[in-house]
């Protein structure tokens, strides 16, 4: 099974054919190897996309056969918290001026890791650093 990061779905919805076709190919490839799943934080983040409210997302998931795992469970939260804590420590020590990460990123990674899923994303760096045991597939 493959968990899908928010940025892949956003790319799928992009108006640029090169971007959305690349996302579609990656999703089709992963679907050929098993089911696709969104974690609850991905679903919630996607609700902020223009014109992509809850009803739209429900229909999108039904139409595409993508499931949503709304029940993260305690261990996902704990793993995400530890990874977020380590990230914050690295950022302070390195005076990192790169983009700040939010807790949702770590919940997405922890969800995939704890469930034994691969993670399809446009941004593999954060996940490879925070979750070394996670199989990350970069679009």
Secondary structure as GFF3:
##gff-version 3
##sequence-region A 1 139
A	DSSP	beta_strand	2	4	.	.	.	ID=ss1
A	DSSP	alpha_helix	6	12	.	.	.	ID=ss2
A	DSSP	alpha_helix	17	32	.	.	.	ID=ss3
A	DSSP	beta_strand	36	39	.	.	.	ID=ss4
A	DSSP	alpha_helix	40	46	.	.	.	ID=ss5
A	DSSP	alpha_helix	54	64	.	.	.	ID=ss6
A	DSSP	beta_strand	67	69	.	.	.	ID=ss7
A	DSSP	alpha_helix	73	94	.	.	.	ID=ss8
A	DSSP	alpha_helix	103	115	.	.	.	ID=ss9
A	DSSP	beta_strand	118	121	.	.	.	ID=ss10
A	DSSP	alpha_helix	124	130	.	.	.	ID=ss11
A	DSSP	beta_strand	136	138	.	.	.	ID=ss12
###
